[in-house]
Amino acid sequence: MTQTANALSTDAKTAIAEALNQSVAETTVTTMLAQNFHWNVKGMAFAPLHQLFQQIYEDHFQAQDDLAERIRALNAHAEGMLAGMLKRSKVTEHDGHASDKEMIKMMLEAQETLASTIAGCGELAASHGDTLTEDLCIGRGEVHEKFAWFLRSHLA
């Protein structure tokens, strides 16, 4: 049965918000990773990678807000501290000293991690009848899988 945020049980809201906060944390760390790589990429593929990394961080910046606003719609606290996000995230920071291929591999791993985390969040939401969060996660998962495909294509 489909339920609005207000109709969900407290336990469901808590569990879904926790999964969304995980998604926000990983999205935020990946945003900064993409921006770092955008600034520091070099080599023969500079122009297309510079542009791709920018597309990623611009998309992810908006996604952070969309995910956090859904957390707030569930009447839960959205993690807003970078330290908390870094601690929670399965995606890790990098100092930007890497070859273009290493950057692509790291960003690919980040996109695959995000796609998996978001898919899990969507499944959890679906199990509680929260179709709005499920829909948000499906849309985000498609974006992360598309970025993963773009990145994987650079390594072929």
C-alpha positions as CSV (number, residue, x, y, z in Angstrom):
1,M,0.0,0.0,0.0
2,T,1.4,3.4,-1.0
3,Q,1.9,5.8,1.9
4,T,2.7,9.5,2.2
5,A,5.6,10.5,4.4
6,N,3.2,11.5,7.1
7,A,1.4,8.2,7.1
8,L,4.6,6.1,7.5
9,S,5.3,4.6,10.9
10,T,8.0,6.2,13.0
11,D,10.2,3.1,12.5
12,A,9.8,3.2,8.7
13,K,10.6,7.0,8.6
14,T,13.7,6.4,10.7
15,A,15.0,3.5,8.6
16,I,14.3,5.3,5.3
17,A,15.9,8.5,6.6
18,E,19.0,6.6,7.7
19,A,19.3,5.1,4.2
20,L,18.8,8.5,2.6
21,N,21.5,10.0,4.9
22,Q,23.8,7.3,3.7
23,S,23.0,8.3,0.1
24,V,23.5,12.0,0.9
25,A,26.9,11.3,2.4
26,E,28.1,9.3,-0.5
27,T,26.7,11.8,-3.0
28,T,28.4,14.7,-1.2
29,V,31.8,12.9,-1.1
30,T,31.5,12.0,-4.7
31,T,30.6,15.6,-5.6
32,M,33.8,16.8,-4.1
33,L,35.8,14.0,-5.7
34,A,34.4,15.0,-9.1
35,Q,35.2,18.6,-8.5
36,N,38.7,17.8,-7.4
37,F,39.3,15.6,-10.5
38,H,37.7,18.4,-12.7
39,W,40.3,20.8,-11.3
40,N,43.3,18.4,-11.5
41,V,42.8,16.2,-14.5
42,K,45.5,16.4,-17.2
43,G,46.6,14.5,-20.3
44,M,45.3,13.8,-23.8
45,A,41.7,13.4,-22.6
46,F,41.7,16.6,-20.6
47,A,38.8,18.4,-22.3
48,P,36.3,15.5,-22.3
49,L,37.2,14.4,-18.7
50,H,37.2,18.0,-17.5
51,Q,33.7,18.4,-18.9
52,L,32.4,15.0,-17.6
53,F,33.7,15.6,-14.1
54,Q,31.9,18.9,-14.2
55,Q,28.6,17.3,-15.3
56,I,29.0,14.8,-12.4
57,Y,29.6,17.4,-9.7
58,E,26.8,19.7,-10.9
59,D,24.3,16.8,-11.1
60,H,25.4,15.5,-7.7
61,F,25.2,19.0,-6.0
62,Q,21.5,19.2,-6.9
63,A,21.0,15.6,-5.9
64,Q,22.3,16.2,-2.4
65,D,19.5,18.8,-2.0
66,D,16.8,16.5,-3.4
67,L,17.8,13.7,-1.1
68,A,18.1,15.9,2.0
69,E,14.8,17.5,1.3
70,R,13.2,14.0,1.2
71,I,14.8,13.3,4.6
72,R,13.2,16.5,6.0
73,A,9.8,15.5,4.4
74,L,10.1,12.4,6.5
75,N,10.5,14.7,9.5
76,A,14.1,13.4,10.2
77,H,17.4,15.2,10.5
78,A,19.5,15.6,7.4
79,E,23.2,15.1,8.1
80,G,24.9,18.4,7.2
81,M,28.4,18.1,8.6
82,L,31.2,17.1,6.2
83,A,32.9,15.1,9.0
84,G,29.8,13.1,9.6
85,M,29.4,12.4,5.9
86,L,33.0,11.4,5.5
87,K,32.7,9.0,8.4
88,R,29.6,7.5,7.0
89,S,30.5,7.3,3.3
90,K,31.7,4.2,1.5
91,V,33.2,6.6,-1.1
92,T,36.5,8.1,0.1
93,E,38.3,11.3,-0.6
94,H,41.3,11.6,-2.8
95,D,44.0,14.3,-3.0
96,G,43.7,14.6,-6.8
97,H,47.2,13.5,-7.5
98,A,46.4,10.7,-10.0
99,S,46.5,9.9,-13.6
100,D,43.5,10.5,-15.8
101,K,42.8,6.7,-15.9
102,E,43.1,6.4,-12.1
103,M,40.7,9.3,-11.7
104,I,38.2,7.5,-14.1
105,K,38.6,4.2,-12.2
106,M,38.0,6.0,-8.8
107,M,35.0,7.9,-10.2
108,L,33.6,4.7,-11.7
109,E,33.8,3.0,-8.4
110,A,32.1,5.9,-6.7
111,Q,29.2,5.8,-9.2
112,E,28.8,2.1,-8.8
113,T,28.8,2.5,-5.0
114,L,26.2,5.2,-5.2
115,A,24.0,3.2,-7.6
116,S,24.1,0.3,-5.1
117,T,23.4,2.4,-2.1
118,I,20.6,4.2,-3.8
119,A,19.1,1.0,-5.0
120,G,19.1,-0.4,-1.5
121,C,17.4,2.8,-0.2
122,G,14.8,2.4,-2.9
123,E,14.1,-1.2,-2.0
124,L,13.8,-0.3,1.7
125,A,11.4,2.5,0.8
126,A,9.3,0.2,-1.4
127,S,9.1,-2.4,1.4
128,H,7.4,0.3,3.5
129,G,5.1,1.6,0.7
130,D,7.1,4.9,0.4
131,T,6.8,5.2,-3.4
132,L,8.0,8.8,-3.4
133,T,11.3,7.9,-1.9
134,E,11.4,4.8,-4.1
135,D,10.9,6.9,-7.2
136,L,13.6,9.4,-6.2
137,C,16.0,6.5,-5.7
138,I,15.1,4.9,-9.1
139,G,15.8,8.2,-10.8
140,R,19.1,8.7,-9.0
141,G,20.1,5.1,-9.7
142,E,19.6,5.6,-13.4
143,V,21.8,8.7,-13.3
144,H,24.6,6.9,-11.5
145,E,24.5,3.9,-13.8
146,K,24.7,6.2,-16.8
147,F,27.7,8.1,-15.4
148,A,29.3,4.7,-14.7
149,W,28.7,3.7,-18.3
150,F,30.3,6.9,-19.6
151,L,33.3,6.4,-17.3
152,R,33.7,2.7,-18.2
153,S,33.7,3.6,-21.9
154,H,36.8,5.7,-21.3
155,L,38.6,2.6,-20.1
156,A,37.6,0.4,-23.0
